[in-house]
Amino acid sequence: MKTVLSTKILSPSQKELFLNSGLGLVEYNALDIEFLDVSIPLHHENYIFTSKNSVKAFLRHSKNSKISDFKSFCVGEKTKAILEQNGLNVIKNVENASDLADFIVKNHKNEEFLFLCGNMRREELPEILSKNNIRYTEIEAYKTHLAPRTFNRSFDGLLFFSPSGIKSYTKGNSLSKKLVFCIGNTTASEAKKYTDQIIIANKPTVENVLVQAIKHLKKHD
């Protein structure tokens, strides 16, 4: 049986999608998230979230506050979903951080923002905002720690959901000539350092990564 390795623990419905296909699945969390004990000001009008973890950090600090008046600008469908589930108003949702920065520069030039991020956040968004004199405060609200694990077996495909996940995996394993499925272009850019067998999801969702892996591996049975 063909087997894939997922570098994050999947939800029951995601797992079902995979196991119904007749493929084997091994899963583990390549990353550990640590929420930091920082003070997150709640007097801003505009908040930037580039990951689900930044939203989770925000929600931990705003339990008893009226947050429905805040305007949110975010990256990713899952980030948008968790914001809306918690009553936040999403003004703009895009698939990558540089597109979000461009939108803010074009449409909200005279406003002020709070950008919540992790220690491994990418440079594009703050660089674009700074270059265009957008006023923003950046707060590191969580840390991503690599949680490397060595696998003494080979897999028919590897599923990656962030550049950090690849960094974690390659600490204990080789990616040379391996077939990898990536959630988006930034993850694929990291994978290109190790392999040229890369398939990128059509949409940056976990489900689409799974669909691509199932489609590809069943086709080449």
C-alpha positions as CSV (number, residue, x, y, z in Angstrom):
1,M,0.0,0.0,0.0
2,K,1.3,3.4,-0.9
3,T,1.8,5.6,2.2
4,V,2.2,9.3,2.7
5,L,3.6,11.2,5.7
6,S,1.7,14.3,6.9
7,T,3.8,16.8,8.8
8,K,0.8,17.9,10.8
9,I,-1.9,15.9,12.6
10,L,-5.0,15.9,10.5
11,S,-8.6,16.5,11.7
12,P,-10.9,13.4,11.6
13,S,-12.6,14.6,8.4
14,Q,-9.3,15.3,6.7
15,K,-8.0,11.8,7.7
16,E,-11.2,10.2,6.5
17,L,-10.8,11.8,3.1
18,F,-7.4,10.3,2.9
19,L,-8.0,6.8,4.3
20,N,-11.1,6.4,2.1
21,S,-8.8,6.6,-0.9
22,G,-7.0,3.4,0.0
23,L,-3.7,5.1,0.8
24,G,-1.8,4.6,4.0
25,L,-1.2,7.6,6.3
26,V,1.5,8.4,8.9
27,E,1.1,11.8,10.6
28,Y,2.9,13.8,13.2
29,N,3.3,17.5,14.2
30,A,6.6,18.8,12.8
31,L,6.1,22.1,14.7
32,D,5.2,23.1,18.3
33,I,3.4,26.4,19.0
34,E,4.1,28.3,22.1
35,F,1.8,31.2,22.9
36,L,3.7,34.1,24.6
37,D,2.6,36.0,27.6
38,V,2.5,39.4,25.9
39,S,0.1,42.3,26.2
40,I,-1.9,42.8,23.1
41,P,-3.5,46.3,23.0
42,L,-7.2,46.4,22.2
43,H,-7.5,50.0,21.3
44,H,-6.5,49.6,17.6
45,E,-9.1,49.7,14.9
46,N,-7.3,47.5,12.4
47,Y,-5.6,44.2,13.0
48,I,-3.5,42.1,10.6
49,F,-3.4,38.3,11.0
50,T,-1.2,36.2,8.8
51,S,-2.0,32.8,10.5
52,K,-4.5,31.0,12.6
53,N,-2.1,31.0,15.5
54,S,-2.0,34.8,15.5
55,V,-5.8,34.8,15.8
56,K,-5.7,32.2,18.6
57,A,-3.1,34.4,20.4
58,F,-5.4,37.5,20.0
59,L,-8.5,35.6,21.2
60,R,-6.7,34.5,24.4
61,H,-6.2,38.2,25.2
62,S,-9.5,39.6,24.2
63,K,-12.0,37.2,26.0
64,N,-14.1,39.9,27.6
65,S,-13.7,42.7,25.1
66,K,-16.1,43.9,22.4
67,I,-14.2,42.8,19.3
68,S,-16.9,43.0,16.7
69,D,-16.0,46.6,15.9
70,F,-12.4,45.7,15.0
71,K,-11.4,45.5,11.4
72,S,-9.4,42.4,10.4
73,F,-7.1,41.9,7.4
74,C,-5.9,38.4,7.0
75,V,-4.1,35.7,5.0
76,G,-5.7,32.3,4.3
77,E,-9.2,30.9,4.3
78,K,-8.8,29.1,7.6
79,T,-7.6,32.4,9.3
80,K,-10.7,34.1,7.9
81,A,-13.0,31.3,9.1
82,I,-11.7,31.5,12.7
83,L,-12.0,35.3,12.8
84,E,-15.6,35.2,11.5
85,Q,-16.5,32.4,13.9
86,N,-15.5,34.6,16.7
87,G,-17.4,37.6,15.5
88,L,-14.6,39.7,13.9
89,N,-15.2,41.7,10.8
90,V,-12.9,40.6,8.0
91,I,-12.3,43.5,5.6
92,K,-9.9,41.6,3.3
93,N,-8.7,38.1,3.0
94,V,-6.0,37.1,0.5
95,E,-3.7,34.1,-0.2
96,N,-0.4,35.6,0.7
97,A,1.1,38.3,2.9
98,S,2.6,40.5,0.1
99,D,-0.8,40.8,-1.6
100,L,-2.3,41.8,1.7
101,A,0.3,44.5,2.2
102,D,-0.3,45.8,-1.4
103,F,-4.1,46.0,-0.6
104,I,-3.5,48.0,2.6
105,V,-1.1,50.4,0.8
106,K,-3.6,51.0,-2.0
107,N,-6.8,51.2,0.1
108,H,-5.9,52.1,3.7
109,K,-2.8,54.3,3.4
110,N,-3.8,56.8,6.2
111,E,-4.8,54.2,8.8
112,E,-2.9,52.5,11.6
113,F,-2.5,48.8,12.2
114,L,-1.6,46.2,14.7
115,F,0.3,43.2,13.1
116,L,0.2,40.0,15.2
117,C,2.8,37.5,14.2
118,G,5.1,34.6,15.2
119,N,8.9,34.4,15.5
120,M,9.2,32.9,12.0
121,R,7.1,35.4,10.2
122,R,8.2,36.3,6.7
123,E,9.6,39.7,5.7
124,E,7.4,40.7,2.8
125,L,4.5,42.3,4.6
126,P,6.4,44.5,7.1
127,E,8.9,45.5,4.3
128,I,6.1,46.7,2.0
129,L,4.2,48.5,4.9
130,S,7.4,50.3,6.0
131,K,8.5,51.2,2.5
132,N,5.1,52.9,2.0
133,N,5.1,54.7,5.4
134,I,2.1,52.7,6.7
135,R,1.9,53.2,10.4
136,Y,1.8,49.8,12.2
137,T,2.9,48.1,15.4
138,E,4.2,44.6,15.3
139,I,3.8,42.2,18.2
140,E,5.3,38.7,18.3
141,A,2.4,36.8,20.0
142,Y,3.7,33.2,19.6
143,K,6.7,31.1,18.8
144,T,7.0,28.3,16.4
145,H,9.5,25.6,17.6
146,L,10.8,22.9,15.2
147,A,10.0,19.4,16.5
148,P,12.3,17.2,14.4
149,R,11.7,13.4,14.2
150,T,13.7,10.8,12.3
151,F,11.8,8.3,10.2
152,N,13.7,5.1,9.3
153,R,11.5,4.3,6.3
154,S,10.6,5.8,3.0
155,F,7.2,7.3,2.0
156,D,5.5,7.6,-1.4
157,G,4.7,11.3,-0.7
158,L,5.3,13.9,1.9
159,L,2.8,16.6,2.8
160,F,4.1,20.1,3.9
161,F,2.0,23.0,5.1
162,S,4.7,25.7,5.8
163,P,8.4,26.4,5.1
164,S,9.0,25.8,8.9
165,G,7.6,22.2,8.5
166,I,10.2,21.5,5.8
167,K,13.0,22.9,8.0
168,S,11.9,20.6,10.8
169,Y,11.6,17.5,8.7
170,T,15.0,18.0,7.1
171,K,16.7,18.2,10.5
172,G,16.3,14.4,10.8
173,N,15.6,13.2,7.3
174,S,16.6,13.6,3.6
175,L,14.3,15.2,1.1
176,S,16.5,14.5,-1.9
177,K,14.5,13.1,-4.9
178,K,11.4,12.8,-2.7
179,L,7.9,13.6,-4.0
180,V,6.4,16.4,-1.9
181,F,3.0,18.1,-1.9
182,C,3.0,21.7,-0.7
183,I,0.2,24.0,0.5
184,G,1.5,27.0,-1.5
185,N,4.4,28.7,-3.3
186,T,6.3,29.9,-0.2
187,T,6.4,26.3,1.1
188,A,7.4,25.1,-2.3
189,S,10.3,27.6,-2.5
190,E,11.7,26.0,0.7
191,A,11.2,22.5,-0.8
192,K,13.1,23.4,-4.0
193,K,16.3,23.6,-1.9
194,Y,16.0,19.8,-1.5
195,T,14.0,18.2,-4.3
196,D,12.5,19.1,-7.8
197,Q,9.5,16.7,-7.4
198,I,7.0,19.2,-6.1
199,I,3.3,19.4,-6.5
200,I,1.6,22.6,-5.2
201,A,-2.1,22.7,-4.1
202,N,-4.5,24.6,-6.4
203,K,-5.9,26.3,-3.3
204,P,-3.8,26.9,-0.1
205,T,-5.9,24.6,2.1
206,V,-5.0,21.3,3.9
207,E,-7.8,19.6,2.1
208,N,-6.5,20.6,-1.3
209,V,-3.0,19.3,-0.4
210,L,-4.7,15.9,0.4
211,V,-6.7,15.9,-2.8
212,Q,-3.5,16.6,-4.9
213,A,-1.7,13.7,-3.1
214,I,-4.6,11.3,-3.5
215,K,-5.1,12.2,-7.2
216,H,-1.4,11.9,-8.0
217,L,-0.6,8.7,-6.1
218,K,-3.8,6.9,-7.3
219,K,-3.1,7.9,-10.9
220,H,0.4,6.4,-10.7
221,D,-0.6,3.2,-9.0
